[in-house]
Amino acid sequence: MGTNETLNLGDIFPLNGNWDKVALIDCHNWAEPIKYSYAQLDEAADSCARGLIARGFKAGDAIAIMSSNRVEFITSFMGILRAAMIAVPINFKFRANIIDFIFTDSNIKGVICDCQRSEGLQTNLPVLNFDDLG
């Protein structure tokens, strides 16, 4: 890649490469890290996009992501973008009043999170929990 070219999220997938090659290792469970191929990440992102659309979200909707580091964070981010929606990653370590401000200011329409974040989340918005979707 030349020095004048920029990279974006789409550039992580090989155009003519080996889709079975390991793209990401998820270590959120340190005892049993899981390897994901480019093909698996691609399918998970597409599945997320289809799921958001099936749940009634529309292009341009802002979807919050609150999670510890794990593969679902990445695939949700990519899926949201593939569905022509706006991904709003929110640091779950922020104080509740800051998270509330982000939700309001960004006009969040739904939340994708892990189980730990969903327990403390106080919202009337639709919440999709990684740990309930498996």
C-alpha positions as a Markdown table, in Angstrom:
| # | Residue | x | y | z |
|---|---|---|---|---|
| 1 | Met | 0.0 | 0.0 | 0.0 |
| 2 | Gly | 1.4 | 3.4 | -1.0 |
| 3 | Thr | 2.0 | 6.2 | 1.5 |
| 4 | Asn | -0.8 | 8.3 | 0.0 |
| 5 | Glu | -3.5 | 5.7 | 0.5 |
| 6 | Thr | -5.5 | 5.5 | 3.7 |
| 7 | Leu | -6.8 | 2.5 | 5.5 |
| 8 | Asn | -10.4 | 2.0 | 6.7 |
| 9 | Leu | -12.3 | -0.8 | 8.4 |
| 10 | Gly | -13.0 | -2.4 | 5.0 |
| 11 | Asp | -9.3 | -2.8 | 4.5 |
| 12 | Ile | -9.1 | -5.5 | 7.2 |
| 13 | Phe | -10.6 | -8.1 | 4.8 |
| 14 | Pro | -8.4 | -9.6 | 2.2 |
| 15 | Leu | -9.7 | -8.9 | -1.3 |
| 16 | Asn | -7.9 | -11.9 | -2.9 |
| 17 | Gly | -6.4 | -13.5 | 0.2 |
| 18 | Asn | -7.1 | -16.4 | 2.4 |
| 19 | Trp | -10.5 | -15.9 | 4.1 |
| 20 | Asp | -9.7 | -18.9 | 6.4 |
| 21 | Lys | -6.7 | -17.1 | 7.9 |
| 22 | Val | -6.9 | -16.1 | 11.5 |
| 23 | Ala | -8.0 | -12.4 | 11.7 |
| 24 | Leu | -8.6 | -12.0 | 15.4 |
| 25 | Ile | -8.1 | -13.8 | 18.7 |
| 26 | Asp | -10.7 | -13.1 | 21.3 |
| 27 | Cys | -9.2 | -13.3 | 24.8 |
| 28 | His | -12.1 | -12.0 | 26.8 |
| 29 | Asn | -12.0 | -15.5 | 28.4 |
| 30 | Trp | -8.3 | -15.8 | 29.1 |
| 31 | Ala | -8.6 | -19.5 | 29.9 |
| 32 | Glu | -10.0 | -20.3 | 26.4 |
| 33 | Pro | -9.1 | -17.7 | 23.7 |
| 34 | Ile | -11.1 | -18.2 | 20.5 |
| 35 | Lys | -9.6 | -17.6 | 17.0 |
| 36 | Tyr | -11.8 | -16.1 | 14.3 |
| 37 | Ser | -11.1 | -16.2 | 10.6 |
| 38 | Tyr | -11.8 | -13.3 | 8.2 |
| 39 | Ala | -14.7 | -15.3 | 6.9 |
| 40 | Gln | -16.2 | -15.7 | 10.4 |
| 41 | Leu | -15.8 | -11.9 | 11.2 |
| 42 | Asp | -17.4 | -11.0 | 7.8 |
| 43 | Glu | -20.4 | -13.3 | 8.4 |
| 44 | Ala | -20.8 | -12.1 | 12.0 |
| 45 | Ala | -20.8 | -8.5 | 10.8 |
| 46 | Asp | -23.4 | -9.3 | 8.1 |
| 47 | Ser | -25.5 | -11.2 | 10.6 |
| 48 | Cys | -25.5 | -8.2 | 13.0 |
| 49 | Ala | -26.5 | -5.9 | 10.2 |
| 50 | Arg | -29.4 | -8.2 | 9.2 |
| 51 | Gly | -30.5 | -8.5 | 12.9 |
| 52 | Leu | -30.6 | -4.8 | 13.4 |
| 53 | Ile | -32.7 | -4.3 | 10.3 |
| 54 | Ala | -35.0 | -7.2 | 11.3 |
| 55 | Arg | -35.5 | -5.5 | 14.7 |
| 56 | Gly | -36.8 | -2.4 | 12.9 |
| 57 | Phe | -33.8 | -0.1 | 13.1 |
| 58 | Lys | -33.4 | 2.2 | 10.1 |
| 59 | Ala | -30.5 | 3.6 | 8.1 |
| 60 | Gly | -29.1 | 6.6 | 10.0 |
| 61 | Asp | -30.1 | 5.3 | 13.5 |
| 62 | Ala | -27.5 | 5.7 | 16.2 |
| 63 | Ile | -26.7 | 2.5 | 18.0 |
| 64 | Ala | -24.6 | 2.5 | 21.1 |
| 65 | Ile | -22.1 | -0.2 | 21.9 |
| 66 | Met | -21.0 | -0.7 | 25.5 |
| 67 | Ser | -18.8 | -3.7 | 26.2 |
| 68 | Ser | -15.5 | -5.0 | 27.5 |
| 69 | Asn | -13.0 | -5.9 | 24.7 |
| 70 | Arg | -14.4 | -8.9 | 22.8 |
| 71 | Val | -15.1 | -10.0 | 19.3 |
| 72 | Glu | -18.7 | -9.0 | 19.5 |
| 73 | Phe | -17.6 | -5.4 | 19.9 |
| 74 | Ile | -15.8 | -5.5 | 16.6 |
| 75 | Thr | -18.5 | -7.4 | 14.7 |
| 76 | Ser | -21.2 | -5.1 | 16.1 |
| 77 | Phe | -19.3 | -2.0 | 15.1 |
| 78 | Met | -18.9 | -3.4 | 11.5 |
| 79 | Gly | -22.5 | -4.6 | 11.4 |
| 80 | Ile | -23.9 | -1.3 | 12.4 |
| 81 | Leu | -21.9 | 0.4 | 9.7 |
| 82 | Arg | -22.9 | -2.2 | 7.1 |
| 83 | Ala | -26.6 | -1.5 | 8.0 |
| 84 | Ala | -26.0 | 2.2 | 7.2 |
| 85 | Met | -26.4 | 3.1 | 10.8 |
| 86 | Ile | -24.2 | 5.1 | 13.1 |
| 87 | Ala | -22.0 | 3.2 | 15.6 |
| 88 | Val | -21.6 | 5.1 | 18.9 |
| 89 | Pro | -19.0 | 3.2 | 21.0 |
| 90 | Ile | -19.3 | 4.4 | 24.7 |
| 91 | Asn | -16.7 | 3.8 | 27.3 |
| 92 | Phe | -18.6 | 1.9 | 30.0 |
| 93 | Lys | -16.2 | 3.3 | 32.6 |
| 94 | Phe | -17.8 | 6.8 | 32.2 |
| 95 | Arg | -20.0 | 8.0 | 35.0 |
| 96 | Ala | -23.8 | 7.4 | 34.6 |
| 97 | Asn | -24.5 | 11.1 | 33.9 |
| 98 | Ile | -21.9 | 11.2 | 31.1 |
| 99 | Ile | -23.4 | 8.1 | 29.5 |
| 100 | Asp | -26.9 | 9.6 | 29.8 |
| 101 | Phe | -25.6 | 12.8 | 28.1 |
| 102 | Ile | -24.1 | 10.7 | 25.3 |
| 103 | Phe | -27.4 | 8.8 | 24.8 |
| 104 | Thr | -29.4 | 12.0 | 24.6 |
| 105 | Asp | -26.9 | 14.0 | 22.6 |
| 106 | Ser | -26.4 | 11.2 | 20.0 |
| 107 | Asn | -30.1 | 10.4 | 19.8 |
| 108 | Ile | -29.3 | 6.7 | 20.5 |
| 109 | Lys | -32.1 | 4.4 | 19.2 |
| 110 | Gly | -30.7 | 1.1 | 20.6 |
| 111 | Val | -27.9 | -0.4 | 22.6 |
| 112 | Ile | -25.7 | -3.4 | 22.0 |
| 113 | Cys | -23.8 | -4.5 | 25.1 |
| 114 | Asp | -22.5 | -7.4 | 27.2 |
| 115 | Cys | -24.3 | -8.9 | 30.2 |
| 116 | Gln | -22.4 | -6.9 | 32.8 |
| 117 | Arg | -23.2 | -3.6 | 31.1 |
| 118 | Ser | -26.9 | -4.4 | 30.5 |
| 119 | Glu | -27.4 | -5.0 | 34.3 |
| 120 | Gly | -26.6 | -1.4 | 35.2 |
| 121 | Leu | -28.1 | 0.2 | 32.1 |
| 122 | Gln | -31.1 | 2.3 | 32.9 |
| 123 | Thr | -32.9 | 3.0 | 29.6 |
| 124 | Asn | -36.2 | 2.4 | 27.9 |
| 125 | Leu | -34.4 | 1.8 | 24.6 |
| 126 | Pro | -34.1 | -1.6 | 23.0 |
| 127 | Val | -31.1 | -3.4 | 24.5 |
| 128 | Leu | -29.4 | -6.3 | 22.6 |
| 129 | Asn | -27.2 | -8.3 | 24.9 |
| 130 | Phe | -24.3 | -10.3 | 23.4 |
| 131 | Asp | -24.6 | -12.9 | 26.1 |
| 132 | Asp | -28.3 | -13.5 | 25.4 |
| 133 | Leu | -27.9 | -13.7 | 21.7 |
| 134 | Gly | -25.5 | -16.7 | 21.6 |
